[in-house]
Amino acid sequence: MLKQWVGVSLVLAMALVVGACGNASKSGTDASASGEGGKAKAITLLNVSYDPTRELYTEFNKAFAAHWEQEKGQKVNIKQSHGGSGKQGRAVIDGLDADVVTLALGYDIDAIQKAGLINEGWQQKYEHNSSPYTSTIVFLVRKGNPKGIKDWDDLIKDGIEVITPNPQTSGGARWNYLAAWGYALHQNNNDEAKAQEFVKQLYEHVPVLDSGARGATTTFVERGLGDVLLAWENEAWLSVEELGPDKFDIIYPSESILAEPPVAVVDKNADKKGTREVAEAYLEYLYSEEGQTIAAENYYRPVLDSVKSKYQDAFPEIKLFTIDELFGGWAAAQEKHFNDGGIFTQIYAPK
Amino acid sequence: MHSSTSKRGVLPGFGITMGYSVLYISLVVLIPLSALLLNSTGLTWEKFWDVATDSRVLASYKISFLTAAAAGLIDTVLGLLIAWVLVRYEFPGKGIFDAMIDLPFALPTAVAGVSLTAIYSANGWIGSLFEPLGIKIAFTPIGITLALMFIGIPFVVRTVQPVLQELETEVEEAAATLGASRFRTFRSVILPELLPPLLTGFALAFARGIGEYGSVVFISGNMPMKTEIAPLLIMSKLEQFDYAGATAVALILLLISFVLLLLINSLQRKIRKTAK
C-alpha cells in the first residue's frame, strides 16, 4: 500500500517540480539561449545582466546576431543570465564565464575589476561612462493618484505608505535612496543633516522592505500594499503596460537621479575564450541606431541624439543629477550610506 | 561493537562501509563547511566580535530562532496528529493525502513564499479575514512562523509515521483491558514510544527553519530589528561584498544550531535509554 503511494508521490512531486521550475525561471536567475547556435563555426557569448533587462537583451541579442552574421559571416549565439545585480557580480567573480557584464551599478563592476577580471578604466572605455542607456527613478501610484502624490516631499506626509526594496540587498533600491537624498539636499541648500532627516522620515513610511526590485513591485501591485512604489522608469512603464493602464499612473517628481547602468567586457574571460572582438562589437552595437532604438522601445532612455529626439515624448524631461556629481561615485556612496554602520543602517539602529 | 575484531557482526564490511561514510560525509558536509571557514579571509577576532554583538545581528538571530522553534513546536503537534490519522484510519483519498505531505519538500521555497504571502497578506483570502480584527499575518513574525511551519511539517510526519506503524494496537488494547483510561494509555503506552521520533522531527523542522531563506524573504517584510532573519543578513552582507561579515554571521548561526541539535539529539538518546 505504502510503496504504491511512494511511487505516486514521486511522480506527483516531479510533475510539480517541473511545473514550478517553469514558473521560477521567470523570476529567478536563468540563462537562456537565443538565436540558433550549434554550427561548428558559431561563437558563443555570455552576457551576465541584472533582472529588469531580460526583455531588452532578448530583443537586442537577436538584432546583434543578425548584424554580426551579415558583417562577418559568423553565427553568434548569445546566452543571457539575469538576477540581482550584486549576486550576478559575485557569480562572475566566483567563476561564471561571462564575456560581458551589463549590470545595474558601477559598484558591482568595480568589484569584478578588483577581483582582477576586468581591466582598470573600464568606465571610460565606452561613451557616457560606459552606460549605453540610462534610466531614472519615478513614482508608480494607484490610478487617479488618490493621495495626490506629486513630488518627493509628498512621500513623508501622514498616512502615505511607500514601497521600496532594501538598499542593502537590492541595487535598484540604492538608486531610490540616493534619488531621495539628492532631492532633499537640493531642497535644503545642501544641508546633509536635513537630507539625512528626510531620508529617515521617508523610510519610516516604508512598511515592508523587499529584498529585490521585482519583489517590491509584486508587493505594491499584487498585494495592494502602499500608496506609491519607487521604481525604475523602465520597470514602471513595464508594469503599466503589463497590468493595464487603468490600474496605475506614473508620476515624475520634480527631480530625480540619472541611473547609469554600465556595461563592460570581462577582459580576462574574453581573452581566454578568444571572444574579445565580438564582445567589444556587442557592447558597441548597443550605441548604434538599432541598439538605441531597442533600448528606447524597452523604456530605457537612449543616449544617441537621433534616437533621443525620436522618443522625446516617451521620456519627459526632468531635472536629473548623477551619482558622481552628488555622491562622488559609487564607492563613496556605498561606503557612506549602505555599508554596515552607514547612514541607511543608522535609520534602523535602536535608540 | 566499536571494532570489527572484538565482536564480529553477522555481516562483514565495517571497514569499507565506515570508510565510505567518512568519505561521503567529508565530500557532502565537511568540505563545504570548511570552505566557509576558508572564505573568511579578513575575518579577524575583532571583526567577528563586532558582528556577533551587533544589535541588528542579535535581533535577527532572535527572530530566526524563535520563529523556527515556534514553527517546530506547532509542527510537532500537528505532525503527530497527521501521522496518527494516516496510520490509524482508512478513508477515501488517503493515498493522495499521504502524498501531499511531501509537497513542501518538492516545491521550490520561493514559490511557497510567494503563494503564502498572497494568501496571508491584508488583501489575500485568509489575511483579509484577520485584517478587520487588527491581526496582521504577512510581514510579521507570525507570517515567518507560518512559512516555516509549511516547510517543516513533512519532517515530523515522516519521522513519526513509521514508528507509529510499528506500534501494535494490541498493546493499547491490553492497557485498556487492564483498566487504563484513554489518556493514561496515550501517556504511558504510546507517548514514550513516540517521543524520540517526535524529538527528531522537531529537530529537523527546527534546523530547517533556521536556515530557510527562499520562502521567508517574501513573507517577512524584512524590516531590520523586527522581521529580518539571519540568512537575509548574510545575503545583505554579501551584497556589500563583505565576505568576512557574512561568514561571521553564518558561523555563529551554525554554531548555535549545532549546539542546539546536539542537545536535542542527546536528550533523545537519553529518552530512548530510559524507555528500554
Contacts between the chains, C-beta under 8 A, distances in Angstrom:
chain1	res1	chain2	res2	distance
A	1	B	95	7.9
A	2	B	98	7.9
A	4	B	95	7.3
A	5	B	95	4.5
A	5	B	98	5.5
A	5	B	99	5.7
A	8	B	95	6.5
A	8	B	96	8.0
A	8	B	99	5.6
A	9	B	98	7.2
A	9	B	99	3.4
A	9	B	102	5.4
A	12	B	99	5.5
A	12	B	103	7.7
A	13	B	99	7.9
A	13	B	102	6.1
A	13	B	103	6.9
A	13	B	105	7.2
A	13	B	106	3.8
A	14	B	106	7.7
A	16	B	103	6.6
A	16	B	106	5.1
A	16	B	107	6.4
A	17	B	106	5.3
A	17	B	107	7.9
A	17	B	108	7.6
A	20	B	106	7.9
A	20	B	107	6.0
A	20	B	108	5.1
A	20	B	111	5.0
A	21	B	108	7.2
A	23	B	111	6.3
A	24	B	108	5.1
A	24	B	110	6.2
A	24	B	111	6.3
A	27	B	110	7.1
A	28	B	110	6.8
A	84	B	239	7.8
A	86	B	238	7.3
A	86	B	239	4.3
A	86	B	241	7.8
A	87	B	238	7.9
A	87	B	239	7.7
A	90	B	238	6.6
A	90	B	241	7.4
A	111	B	241	5.2
A	166	B	222	5.7
A	166	B	236	7.0
A	168	B	236	4.1
A	168	B	239	6.1
A	168	B	240	7.1
A	169	B	222	7.8
A	169	B	232	7.2
A	169	B	235	5.7
A	169	B	236	4.8
A	169	B	239	5.2
A	170	B	239	8.0
A	207	B	139	6.9
A	207	B	221	7.1
A	208	B	139	5.1
A	208	B	221	4.1
A	208	B	222	7.1
A	208	B	223	7.2
A	209	B	221	6.7
A	209	B	222	4.4
A	209	B	223	5.9
A	209	B	224	7.6
A	210	B	217	7.7
A	210	B	218	7.9
A	210	B	222	6.6
A	211	B	217	4.8
A	211	B	222	6.0
A	211	B	232	6.6
A	211	B	235	7.0
A	215	B	217	7.5
A	215	B	218	6.7
A	218	B	114	7.4
A	222	B	118	6.8
A	223	B	117	6.8
A	223	B	118	7.3
A	223	B	121	4.4
A	223	B	122	7.4
A	223	B	123	6.2
A	223	B	124	7.6
A	223	B	138	7.6
A	224	B	121	7.7
A	224	B	122	7.3
A	224	B	123	4.4
A	225	B	121	6.9
A	225	B	122	7.1
A	334	B	240	7.2
A	338	B	240	6.8
A	339	B	240	5.4
A	339	B	242	7.3
A	340	B	54	7.5
A	340	B	237	7.3
A	340	B	240	7.2
A	340	B	242	7.1
A	340	B	245	6.7
A	345	B	56	7.1
A	345	B	224	7.5
A	348	B	56	6.9
A	348	B	223	7.7
A	348	B	224	3.7
A	348	B	225	5.7
A	349	B	55	7.0
A	349	B	56	7.3
A	350	B	55	5.6
A	350	B	225	6.2
